[in-house]
Amino acid sequence: MATVAGLFTSPARKSGVSTPYERVTAVAGLGFEGCAHANPPMREVLFVSQEHLDGLRLAPGAIRENITVAGTDVEEWPIGQRVQAGGAVFEITMVCDPCERMDALRPGLRKQLEGKRGMLARVVDGGEVAVGDELSLL
């Protein structure tokens, strides 16, 4: 069973800060309420696997994901896959390739994150998402 293990937003695009929440509101066509990283329509929300973070000794939120997922490898979700978390439905739009900002967190991290950076999605149906919510593939 896959679950939401962490929820994060960033207050400013280049702040490098991810703020954790117990629950957030996903807004259709926008992303998470209050998140400056949303870039509709393809890059509204970033899903990352907890297991990948653990394997690289990274704390949840460190690579600026919005949703940390425990119990599944999000990289296995195909483009177009719909995922329900809490009251929101997301559609996977693309793989998130690691960028140069990852090396600013730790030298060599960009290369280590290849195939592990996560999947980007758009919000199809808005709603509340909470830590502990089960994720369902639709």
BELBEL-V641881 format. One record per helix or strand of 2 or more residues. SS is the DSSP state (H for helix, E for strand). FROM is the first residue (numbers start at 1). LEN is the number of residues. If there is no record, write none. Layout:
ss;from;len
SS;FROM;LEN
SS;FROM;LEN
//
This chain:
ss;from;len
E;3;7
E;19;3
E;23;5
E;31;2
E;45;5
H;50;6
E;67;4
H;74;3
E;82;4
E;88;8
H;101;5
H;109;4
E;119;7
E;127;4
E;134;4
//
